[in-house]
């Protein structure tokens, strides 16, 4: 009897112990979760320092030289190695960087920048005003072969220098070690935003001359992180700059960007914790609903940022029958953008009504655009002289991508409904963009993400007749009235009047229909909850200067 009672007592104790352990485990987990949230605000400044940020890029960077950067992959890394006169904040306002202040003359031509003292390149030398004169002159020098010359060719004397008629750019002057003067040939309102682009980030002459064409493989800047190693098609490694002029150094000790081309592989690595950030438009389609579930596994990780970008189908306005405005309008009415964005693109993006995306100053929410209307499309075709649809078959060119293929296939199906037969032409990027630039396509798929947050970068670059072809105007759109308005707008003072003029310009372009604006870009972002201050703007990721990891993940 005693043994039986003892056994029952021990069994009861064991059951209580097991339940208690289970409850304690749950309680511990809840406590940890609760402590984690509460302790974030309690983490001392000292404890924020340390650790390695494990990032991902989709492809090997084409370059790490600011003078040659034209893509988002290169930009993401360059912005951490280099720094410029000014920078963008999270809202894309231009804020001081190496320049602590600036003034512009009443005629909007002369810009004077006062530099911070004590800013150092990674080789230990102080940054001076002469370094910016060298940096901008280098971009304008034909020997550099920079694709970004157009950003700086508005500086006084730039053309004479580029043409070999002058040995220096007259509009670039170092008044003293810490004062830089830039004079423009004519007013250009977005100039300050141009200076916030990574192409304007300062480089040291001695390092460029030391490495020559190999400078891109051995970048030396004045940014928050120093370059350590670049294993092509594998990874780029950076380390903290102890002498960084902002707060002495960044929080992180090291940054590793791994090259992971395939979206599914990158997502798997993110789930496993091998990378901390997944910022791209190639999240696996089969995982999108799970990722976007507000009560799911990624509720804390996921956000979808509206970007300064528009995906479009261009129509070569110089080729028949696309030289007929009514044909172009009919094609616009025939594309069901709502179904395309909801079904083909999983509702991650918004259908586009116009050229300028919602995050761009001057965006017009009242712009009507072209709603899906098959009957109206057929009526316009008939008015254009094609009551039975267009005769023959027309080519829609696109560059290799599963997403691009899905989109153009949907558009091909839409246009068939109004009697337009489309053949899809899939090409590698190099061949493809050359054909677009040379006007050798009839219809083509492209997208534009703004270089700087000003409507000029969309409307002037992509629709001014001076830029037809390689300049950006692949539709070879020509409208002298639009040209005149664009020329006027880029020289106007900032304000409502200028933005109203851009809205008038956009409305005219949309009516002329050289594009089918398909959707506005977004950036689906996954960032681990223990990573703090990672900021992805409507344009790109900010430098990792203020990013820190919770101590247990360092």
Backbone torsions as a table, in degrees:
resi	resn	phi	psi	omega
1	UNK	NA	-43.1	179.3
2	UNK	-64.0	-40.4	179.7
3	UNK	-64.4	-41.2	-179.5
4	UNK	-63.3	-43.8	179.0
5	UNK	-63.8	-39.1	179.3
6	UNK	-64.2	-40.7	-179.7
7	UNK	-63.2	-44.1	179.7
8	UNK	-62.4	-42.6	179.8
9	UNK	-61.2	-43.4	-179.1
10	UNK	-67.6	-39.1	179.6
11	UNK	-63.8	-43.1	179.7
12	UNK	-62.4	-41.5	179.6
13	UNK	-63.4	-40.7	-179.2
14	UNK	-63.8	-42.8	179.2
15	UNK	-61.8	-44.3	179.2
16	UNK	-62.7	-40.1	-179.4
17	UNK	-63.4	-44.2	-179.6
18	UNK	-63.3	-47.2	179.0
19	UNK	-61.0	-43.0	-179.0
20	UNK	-63.1	-41.8	179.0
21	UNK	-62.4	-43.8	179.0
22	UNK	-61.0	-45.8	-180.0
23	UNK	-65.2	-38.5	179.9
24	UNK	-65.9	-37.5	179.1
25	UNK	-62.2	-45.3	177.9
26	UNK	-63.1	-43.4	-179.6
27	UNK	-62.5	-41.3	179.6
28	UNK	-62.1	-44.4	180.0
29	UNK	-61.7	-44.4	178.8
30	UNK	-63.4	-40.3	-179.6
31	UNK	-64.1	-43.2	179.3
32	UNK	-60.8	-44.4	179.9
33	UNK	-62.1	-42.9	-179.2
34	UNK	-67.3	-43.2	179.3
35	UNK	-62.2	-38.8	-178.3
36	UNK	-58.5	-46.3	-179.6
37	UNK	-67.4	-45.5	-177.1
38	UNK	-69.5	-36.8	-174.0
39	UNK	-74.7	-18.4	-179.7
40	UNK	-56.9	-44.3	-179.7
41	UNK	-74.0	-15.6	-178.4
42	UNK	-95.9	-7.8	-179.5
43	UNK	-65.8	128.9	-178.1
44	UNK	-72.1	159.0	178.8
45	UNK	-58.5	-38.9	-178.8
46	UNK	-62.9	-39.2	-176.9
47	UNK	-74.9	-9.5	178.5
48	UNK	-78.8	-17.1	-176.4
49	UNK	-82.1	135.0	175.0
50	UNK	123.0	167.3	175.2
51	UNK	94.0	169.6	-179.1
52	UNK	-118.5	127.0	174.4
53	UNK	-84.9	124.8	-178.1
54	UNK	-105.5	101.1	-176.8
55	UNK	-106.4	177.7	179.7
56	UNK	-138.2	140.2	168.2
57	UNK	-123.7	153.0	-174.3
58	UNK	-75.6	-26.8	-176.2
59	UNK	-147.3	164.7	175.4
60	UNK	-62.6	130.3	-179.7
61	UNK	-57.5	131.8	176.2
62	UNK	-62.3	-28.4	-178.4
63	UNK	-162.3	158.4	169.7
64	UNK	-123.1	24.7	176.5
65	UNK	-104.6	118.3	-178.0
66	UNK	-54.1	-31.0	-177.8
67	UNK	-68.5	-18.1	-175.5
68	UNK	-116.3	-0.4	-176.6
69	UNK	-74.6	128.3	175.7
70	UNK	-135.2	1.6	-173.1
71	UNK	-124.9	161.5	-175.4
72	UNK	-72.0	-29.5	179.6
73	UNK	-65.9	-51.2	177.9
74	UNK	-59.9	-43.7	-176.8
75	UNK	-58.4	-42.2	-176.3
76	UNK	-59.1	-37.4	-178.6
77	UNK	-85.0	-42.6	-179.9
78	UNK	-56.8	-39.6	-178.2
79	UNK	-64.8	-16.8	176.8
80	UNK	-93.1	-19.2	-178.8
81	UNK	-95.7	-35.1	-173.6
82	UNK	-113.8	169.3	176.7
83	UNK	-148.8	159.7	-174.9
84	UNK	-129.7	-171.0	178.6
85	UNK	-61.0	-45.7	-177.0
86	UNK	-134.7	171.3	-179.0
87	UNK	-146.3	168.1	173.3
88	UNK	-94.0	142.2	171.1
89	UNK	-93.1	-171.1	-175.0
90	UNK	-63.6	-24.9	179.4
91	UNK	-99.4	10.9	-179.9
92	UNK	65.7	23.9	167.3
93	UNK	-77.7	146.9	177.0
94	UNK	-84.0	126.0	-176.9
95	UNK	-126.6	160.4	179.5
96	UNK	-61.5	149.2	173.0
97	UNK	-135.2	-109.2	175.9
98	UNK	-66.4	-32.1	172.2
99	UNK	-83.7	124.2	-179.3
100	UNK	-84.3	-20.5	179.0
101	UNK	-161.6	167.0	177.4
102	UNK	-157.4	159.9	177.1
103	UNK	-135.7	151.2	175.7
104	UNK	-125.8	140.8	-177.8
105	UNK	-69.1	163.0	-178.3
106	UNK	-59.9	-30.2	179.4
107	UNK	-87.2	5.5	177.3
108	UNK	64.5	20.8	-177.2
109	UNK	-102.1	-36.2	-174.2
110	UNK	-109.0	123.3	179.6
111	UNK	-111.2	128.0	-179.8
112	UNK	-119.5	123.9	-175.8
113	UNK	-114.6	132.1	173.8
114	UNK	-99.4	123.2	-175.5
115	UNK	-91.3	147.8	170.1
116	UNK	-66.8	142.8	175.0
117	UNK	-86.9	151.9	175.3
118	UNK	85.5	3.3	175.9
119	UNK	-74.6	130.5	-175.0
120	UNK	-120.8	144.4	167.9
121	UNK	-71.1	165.9	-179.8
122	UNK	-66.4	-16.0	176.4
123	UNK	-86.7	1.5	175.2
124	UNK	98.3	-10.4	-178.9
125	UNK	-83.1	144.6	-179.5
126	UNK	-73.5	143.0	177.2
127	UNK	-79.6	128.8	179.4
128	UNK	-122.1	168.2	-179.0
129	UNK	-59.4	-34.8	178.6
130	UNK	-58.8	-29.2	-179.3
131	UNK	-67.1	-33.2	176.7
132	UNK	-73.9	-36.9	174.9
133	UNK	-59.0	-45.6	178.9
134	UNK	-62.9	-45.5	-176.6
135	UNK	-59.3	-48.7	-177.8
136	UNK	-72.3	-35.6	176.9
137	UNK	-64.2	-39.1	179.2
138	UNK	-59.8	-42.0	179.7
139	UNK	-64.0	-38.7	-178.2
140	UNK	-78.2	-14.9	-179.1
141	UNK	-71.7	121.2	-179.9
142	UNK	-55.1	-27.0	-180.0
143	UNK	-65.2	-28.0	-179.4
144	UNK	-73.0	-28.5	-178.8
145	UNK	57.0	42.2	179.2
146	UNK	-75.0	132.3	175.3
147	UNK	-76.6	0.1	-177.6
148	UNK	-107.6	18.4	178.4
149	UNK	-54.3	-38.7	-175.4
150	UNK	-61.0	-21.3	178.5
151	UNK	-73.0	-23.2	-173.0
152	UNK	-120.5	0.1	-176.2
153	UNK	-75.4	-1.6	174.5
154	UNK	-85.4	-4.3	177.4
155	UNK	-72.2	138.0	-179.4
156	UNK	-54.8	130.0	178.1
157	UNK	84.9	-1.8	-177.9
158	UNK	-64.0	-43.4	-178.1
159	UNK	-65.2	-43.8	179.4
160	UNK	-60.6	-41.4	178.8
161	UNK	-65.4	-48.7	-178.9
162	UNK	-61.9	-32.5	179.8
163	UNK	-82.5	-1.1	179.1
164	UNK	80.1	14.1	-178.7
165	UNK	-93.0	-4.5	178.1
166	UNK	-146.4	149.2	-178.3
167	UNK	-91.8	-1.3	175.6
168	UNK	-152.3	166.7	178.5
169	UNK	-91.4	113.5	-173.2
170	UNK	-63.0	-26.0	-178.0
171	UNK	-83.8	3.0	178.7
172	UNK	-114.9	117.5	-178.1
173	UNK	-142.1	135.4	170.6
174	UNK	-94.4	107.1	-178.3
175	UNK	-71.4	-32.7	169.9
176	UNK	-159.2	-171.9	-175.3
177	UNK	-59.0	-28.6	-172.6
178	UNK	-122.7	17.7	178.2
179	UNK	-131.5	120.4	-179.4
180	UNK	-113.2	133.5	177.1
181	UNK	-118.6	128.2	177.1
182	UNK	-122.6	124.0	179.5
183	UNK	-113.0	128.7	-179.9
184	UNK	-92.4	154.8	177.4
185	UNK	-72.9	-32.9	175.6
186	UNK	-152.3	157.6	-176.3
187	UNK	-57.6	138.7	177.3
188	UNK	-142.2	97.1	-171.5
189	UNK	-53.7	-42.1	-177.1
190	UNK	-79.5	11.4	-172.7
191	UNK	-56.4	-40.6	-179.2
192	UNK	-61.8	-38.3	177.5
193	UNK	-65.7	-35.7	177.1
194	UNK	-60.5	-39.7	-178.8
195	UNK	-69.5	-13.8	176.7
196	UNK	-88.8	-7.1	177.5
197	UNK	-74.7	153.5	-177.1
198	UNK	-63.6	-22.7	178.7
199	UNK	-64.1	-24.1	-179.0
200	UNK	-92.1	5.3	-179.0
201	UNK	-73.3	140.3	-170.5
202	UNK	-73.2	141.9	177.7
203	UNK	-126.1	148.5	179.8
204	UNK	-85.4	126.5	-176.6
205	UNK	-55.9	-43.3	-175.5
206	UNK	-63.4	-33.3	-180.0
207	UNK	-77.0	-37.4	177.1
208	UNK	-63.2	-44.0	179.9
209	UNK	-69.5	-31.9	178.8
210	UNK	-65.1	-45.1	-174.6
211	UNK	-97.0	-17.3	-179.9
212	UNK	59.5	-131.7	-179.2
213	UNK	-66.5	-13.7	179.7
214	UNK	-88.3	5.1	-179.9
215	UNK	-58.1	-34.0	179.2
216	UNK	-62.9	-23.5	179.0
217	UNK	-90.1	-13.1	-178.9
218	UNK	-135.1	58.0	-172.6
219	UNK	-67.2	135.1	176.5
220	UNK	-127.7	119.0	-178.2
221	UNK	-128.4	-155.1	178.1
222	UNK	-129.1	20.0	-174.8
223	UNK	-83.9	-174.4	-174.3
224	UNK	-70.8	-18.9	-178.5
225	UNK	-129.8	143.1	177.1
226	UNK	-92.8	144.9	175.5
227	UNK	-72.0	135.5	178.7
228	UNK	-116.0	-52.0	-172.7
229	UNK	-158.3	147.1	175.2
230	UNK	-134.4	103.4	173.2
231	UNK	-94.9	106.2	-172.4
232	UNK	-56.1	137.1	-179.0
233	UNK	63.4	15.1	179.2
234	UNK	-130.2	-62.9	-177.3
235	UNK	-166.6	159.7	172.0
236	UNK	-122.9	130.6	-177.4
237	UNK	-115.9	131.4	177.3
238	UNK	-124.6	156.0	175.0
239	UNK	-132.0	160.6	-175.3
240	UNK	-58.5	144.8	173.3
241	UNK	-96.8	104.3	-176.2
242	UNK	-62.8	-23.5	-176.7
243	UNK	-102.4	19.3	-177.7
244	UNK	-63.2	136.4	-172.8
245	UNK	-72.3	-15.0	177.2
246	UNK	-95.8	108.1	177.3
247	UNK	60.2	20.9	174.4
248	UNK	85.2	-41.1	-179.7
249	UNK	-172.2	159.6	173.2
250	UNK	-73.8	167.7	179.0
251	UNK	-68.2	-43.4	-174.9
252	UNK	-71.1	147.1	173.9
253	UNK	-81.6	-35.5	-172.5
254	UNK	-151.2	155.1	174.7
255	UNK	-131.2	130.9	176.4
256	UNK	-124.3	117.2	174.6
257	UNK	-102.0	112.9	178.0
258	UNK	-91.4	142.4	177.5
259	UNK	-89.0	109.9	178.7
260	UNK	-128.5	97.6	-172.9
261	UNK	-66.1	-38.0	-169.6
262	UNK	-92.6	129.2	-174.5
263	UNK	-60.6	-40.7	-179.3
264	UNK	-64.2	-40.2	178.7
265	UNK	-65.4	-42.6	179.8
266	UNK	-63.1	-41.3	-179.9
267	UNK	-64.5	-40.2	177.7
268	UNK	-62.3	-41.4	178.7
269	UNK	-64.5	-37.9	178.9
270	UNK	-64.6	-45.6	179.2
271	UNK	-59.3	-37.3	-179.1
272	UNK	-77.7	-11.3	-180.0
273	UNK	86.9	11.5	-179.9
274	UNK	-77.5	-23.9	170.8
275	UNK	-130.3	152.7	-173.3
276	UNK	-102.5	-9.1	-173.8
277	UNK	-143.7	138.5	174.9
278	UNK	-135.0	97.8	-175.3
279	UNK	-120.8	92.3	178.8
280	UNK	-166.4	171.3	-178.0
281	UNK	-97.2	21.2	-177.9
282	UNK	-120.5	31.9	173.2
283	UNK	-60.4	140.3	-175.5
284	UNK	-54.9	127.2	-177.2
285	UNK	-56.3	-37.6	-178.5
286	UNK	-69.3	-12.9	-177.9
287	UNK	-107.0	-5.6	-172.4
288	UNK	-57.7	-48.2	-178.5
289	UNK	-60.9	-41.3	179.0
290	UNK	-64.6	-42.7	-179.0
291	UNK	-65.2	-39.6	-175.4
292	UNK	-85.6	-4.6	-179.2
293	UNK	-63.1	116.4	-176.4
294	UNK	-66.9	-12.3	177.8
295	UNK	-114.4	8.2	-174.6
296	UNK	-89.6	-166.2	-175.1
297	UNK	-64.8	-23.8	-173.6
298	UNK	-111.5	20.1	-176.7
299	UNK	-57.9	-38.9	-179.8
300	UNK	-80.0	-23.9	-172.3
301	UNK	-87.9	-33.0	-165.5
302	UNK	-91.7	140.6	166.9
303	UNK	-150.2	155.9	-178.2
304	UNK	-124.5	106.5	-172.4
305	UNK	-95.9	126.9	174.6
306	UNK	-67.1	134.6	-175.5
307	UNK	-114.2	164.8	177.8
308	UNK	-85.7	61.7	-176.1
309	UNK	-148.0	150.8	178.6
310	UNK	-134.9	129.7	176.3
311	UNK	-93.4	132.6	-174.4
312	UNK	-147.0	163.0	168.7
313	UNK	-108.3	120.9	179.2
314	UNK	-90.0	145.0	177.9
315	UNK	-116.9	124.2	-179.3
316	UNK	-71.7	102.6	-172.2
317	UNK	-71.8	-4.9	178.7
318	UNK	-98.2	-3.9	-178.5
319	UNK	-109.8	137.6	175.5
320	UNK	-69.2	146.0	-3.6
321	UNK	-89.1	10.5	-175.5
322	UNK	-78.4	-1.7	171.9
323	UNK	-81.7	-0.6	177.7
324	UNK	-98.9	116.2	-176.8
325	UNK	-56.5	-40.1	-178.0
326	UNK	-67.7	-31.8	175.5
327	UNK	-65.2	-44.6	179.9
328	UNK	-64.3	-40.5	177.6
329	UNK	-65.1	-40.6	178.7
330	UNK	-59.6	-44.1	179.3
331	UNK	-60.9	-40.5	178.6
332	UNK	-61.7	-43.3	-180.0
333	UNK	-67.8	-22.4	-174.8
334	UNK	-83.6	-14.3	-176.3
335	UNK	-90.0	121.5	-178.9
336	UNK	-88.5	85.3	-175.0
337	UNK	-69.5	-29.8	-179.2
338	UNK	-64.5	-48.1	178.4
339	UNK	-65.7	-41.4	-177.9
340	UNK	-59.1	-45.9	-177.7
341	UNK	-74.2	-34.5	-178.0
342	UNK	-78.3	-41.4	-173.8
343	UNK	-93.8	-55.9	-176.3
344	UNK	-69.1	-36.9	-175.0
345	UNK	-109.9	16.2	170.3
346	UNK	59.6	23.8	175.6
347	UNK	70.5	14.6	-179.2
348	UNK	-76.7	-26.3	-175.5
349	UNK	-118.9	169.2	-179.1
350	UNK	-109.1	138.5	176.2
351	UNK	-59.8	143.4	-178.2
352	UNK	-95.7	136.9	174.1
353	UNK	-100.2	-27.0	-177.1
354	UNK	-142.2	-158.7	-176.1
355	UNK	-87.4	-49.0	-175.4
356	UNK	-78.9	129.0	178.4
357	UNK	-74.2	160.7	-174.8
358	UNK	-58.4	-25.5	-178.0
359	UNK	-85.0	-2.2	-177.6
360	UNK	-89.9	133.3	172.1
361	UNK	-55.0	134.9	-178.0
362	UNK	94.3	-4.0	176.1
363	UNK	-57.0	135.0	-177.6
364	UNK	-108.8	102.1	-178.5
365	UNK	-68.0	-15.6	-178.3
366	UNK	-94.5	0.5	178.5
367	UNK	-64.0	127.7	-174.0
368	UNK	-76.0	-42.4	-177.7
369	UNK	66.7	-151.4	-177.3
370	UNK	-125.3	110.3	174.6
371	UNK	-79.0	156.3	178.3
372	UNK	-65.1	118.6	-176.6
373	UNK	-155.7	93.0	-176.0
374	UNK	-62.1	-41.5	-178.0
375	UNK	-64.6	-41.2	178.7
376	UNK	-66.0	-37.7	178.4
377	UNK	-62.3	-45.3	-179.9
378	UNK	-64.6	-38.4	179.6
379	UNK	-63.6	-42.7	179.1
380	UNK	-65.6	-38.4	177.4
381	UNK	-62.8	-41.4	179.5
382	UNK	-63.5	-42.1	178.9
383	UNK	-64.3	-27.9	179.3
384	UNK	-81.2	-4.8	179.6
385	UNK	101.5	14.9	-178.5
386	UNK	-128.3	68.4	-176.8
387	UNK	-64.8	-23.3	-179.6
388	UNK	-107.1	20.0	-177.3
389	UNK	91.4	176.3	-178.3
390	UNK	-80.6	136.2	176.8
391	UNK	-73.4	147.7	176.5
392	UNK	82.0	-166.9	-178.0
393	UNK	-127.0	143.9	-176.5
394	UNK	-123.5	150.8	-175.0
395	UNK	-96.5	134.1	171.1
396	UNK	-115.4	109.5	-177.0
397	UNK	-90.8	146.2	176.2
398	UNK	-152.8	158.8	178.2
399	UNK	-94.6	155.4	-172.1
400	UNK	-55.6	124.7	176.2
401	UNK	177.0	135.4	179.0
402	UNK	-62.2	-39.3	-179.6
403	UNK	-65.8	-46.7	178.7
404	UNK	-59.8	-40.4	180.0
405	UNK	-62.9	-43.4	179.4
406	UNK	-61.1	-39.3	-178.3
407	UNK	-68.4	-48.8	-177.3
408	UNK	-68.6	-29.1	176.0
409	UNK	-66.5	-40.0	177.8
410	UNK	-64.2	-41.0	179.1
411	UNK	-68.4	-38.7	175.4
412	UNK	-56.7	-44.0	179.0
413	UNK	-65.5	-42.1	178.4
414	UNK	-59.3	-47.9	-174.9
415	UNK	-69.7	-26.4	177.3
416	UNK	-62.2	-29.5	-178.6
417	UNK	-66.6	-21.0	179.2
418	UNK	-112.2	17.5	174.5
419	UNK	82.3	28.0	174.9
420	UNK	-115.2	115.8	-178.7
421	UNK	-94.6	127.1	-174.6
422	UNK	-118.8	134.0	170.2
423	UNK	-103.7	131.4	-179.0
424	UNK	-90.7	130.2	-178.7
425	UNK	-116.1	109.2	-178.1
426	UNK	-95.6	124.0	-176.9
427	UNK	-134.6	157.2	171.6
428	UNK	-70.4	157.1	-170.4
429	UNK	-58.0	-45.6	-176.9
430	UNK	-59.4	-48.4	179.0
431	UNK	-64.9	-42.6	-175.4
432	UNK	-62.5	-52.3	-174.7
433	UNK	-68.0	-29.5	176.8
434	UNK	-64.8	-41.0	178.7
435	UNK	-65.9	-40.5	178.0
436	UNK	-62.8	-48.0	-178.6
437	UNK	-61.7	-34.1	-178.0
438	UNK	-87.0	1.9	179.2
439	UNK	71.7	27.8	-176.4
440	UNK	-95.8	6.9	178.1
441	UNK	-110.1	158.6	174.6
442	UNK	-97.5	-49.5	173.7
443	UNK	-131.4	145.6	-176.9
444	UNK	-149.8	151.5	178.3
445	UNK	-99.8	126.8	174.1
446	UNK	-147.5	175.0	175.2
447	UNK	-145.5	156.4	178.3
448	UNK	-133.6	122.1	172.6
449	UNK	-111.7	127.1	-169.6
450	UNK	-58.8	139.1	171.9
451	UNK	-76.0	-36.0	177.4
452	UNK	-143.8	149.1	-171.0
453	UNK	-78.8	69.9	178.6
454	UNK	-147.9	138.0	-178.1
455	UNK	-57.8	-22.3	175.7
456	UNK	-55.6	-36.9	-175.9
457	UNK	-70.4	-20.6	172.9
458	UNK	-91.8	-59.6	-166.6
459	UNK	-74.9	-40.0	178.9
460	UNK	-73.3	-48.8	-175.5
461	UNK	-64.1	-39.5	-170.5
462	UNK	-97.3	-11.4	-174.7
463	UNK	-133.8	-8.7	176.7
464	UNK	-71.5	136.8	-176.0
465	UNK	-62.9	-25.1	177.0
466	UNK	-64.0	-21.3	-176.2
467	UNK	-102.2	13.6	179.7
468	UNK	-58.9	132.5	179.8
469	UNK	90.9	-131.1	-176.0
470	UNK	-59.2	-19.2	179.0
471	UNK	-69.7	-14.6	179.1
472	UNK	129.2	-22.9	-177.7
473	UNK	-86.8	73.4	-177.5
474	UNK	-70.3	-16.0	177.4
475	UNK	-82.7	-6.5	-177.6
476	UNK	50.7	42.5	179.0
477	UNK	-73.0	130.2	-178.9
478	UNK	-129.6	118.3	176.2
479	UNK	-149.7	106.2	-174.2
480	UNK	-61.1	-35.2	178.5
481	UNK	-65.0	-41.8	177.7
482	UNK	-65.2	-41.2	177.5
483	UNK	-56.3	-46.6	-178.6
484	UNK	-62.3	-42.3	179.7
485	UNK	-67.2	-38.2	178.9
486	UNK	-65.5	-42.5	177.9
487	UNK	-61.1	-40.6	-179.7
488	UNK	-68.0	-43.7	-174.2
489	UNK	-65.0	-37.8	-175.9
490	UNK	-72.1	-12.7	178.4
491	UNK	-104.2	-4.5	-177.6
492	UNK	-75.8	155.1	174.4
493	UNK	-65.6	147.1	177.0
494	UNK	-58.9	147.8	177.9
495	UNK	145.5	-176.5	-174.6
496	UNK	-62.9	-37.8	-178.6
497	UNK	-61.3	-43.6	-179.5
498	UNK	-65.0	-45.1	-179.6
499	UNK	-66.3	-34.9	177.3
500	UNK	-63.6	-37.5	178.2
501	UNK	-66.5	-39.9	177.6
502	UNK	-63.5	-36.1	177.4
503	UNK	-65.8	-37.7	176.7
504	UNK	-64.5	-41.8	179.0
505	UNK	-63.0	-46.8	-178.5
506	UNK	-61.2	-42.0	-179.7
507	UNK	-60.2	-40.8	179.1
508	UNK	-66.0	-42.5	179.9
509	UNK	-64.5	-44.4	179.3
510	UNK	-61.7	-39.1	177.3
511	UNK	-64.6	-37.1	178.5
512	UNK	-73.8	-20.2	170.8
513	UNK	56.7	50.7	173.2
514	UNK	-77.4	-12.2	179.0
515	UNK	-124.0	159.6	157.1
516	UNK	-108.7	97.3	176.1
517	UNK	-68.1	119.1	-172.5
518	UNK	-93.9	-55.9	178.8
519	UNK	-154.0	159.5	175.2
520	UNK	-91.0	138.6	-176.4
521	UNK	-69.9	147.4	167.9
522	UNK	-131.5	164.7	175.7
523	UNK	-120.0	99.6	173.5
524	UNK	-68.8	124.1	-172.8
525	UNK	-122.3	133.5	169.3
526	UNK	-117.9	123.1	176.4
527	UNK	-135.4	131.5	-179.4
528	UNK	-58.7	139.0	-176.8
529	UNK	-61.4	-20.4	-179.4
530	UNK	-85.8	-0.4	175.3
531	UNK	-96.3	122.5	-175.7
532	UNK	-112.8	146.0	176.6
533	UNK	69.9	20.7	172.5
534	UNK	-78.1	119.0	-174.6
535	UNK	-119.5	122.5	174.1
536	UNK	-113.7	114.6	-177.3
537	UNK	-85.0	-177.0	175.9
538	UNK	-66.0	-9.6	-177.8
539	UNK	-110.7	-49.2	-176.7
540	UNK	-168.6	179.7	176.3
541	UNK	-77.2	137.0	174.5
542	UNK	-72.7	159.1	174.8
543	UNK	-54.6	156.6	-174.3
544	UNK	-86.1	19.9	-176.0
545	UNK	-51.3	-44.8	-174.2
546	UNK	-101.9	5.6	179.4
547	UNK	-74.7	134.8	175.6
548	UNK	-139.2	154.9	-179.1
549	UNK	-108.1	142.7	175.1
550	UNK	-59.1	140.6	-171.1
551	UNK	-49.9	-38.7	-176.9
552	UNK	-69.4	-11.3	179.3
553	UNK	-107.9	7.8	-178.9
554	UNK	-83.2	NA	NA
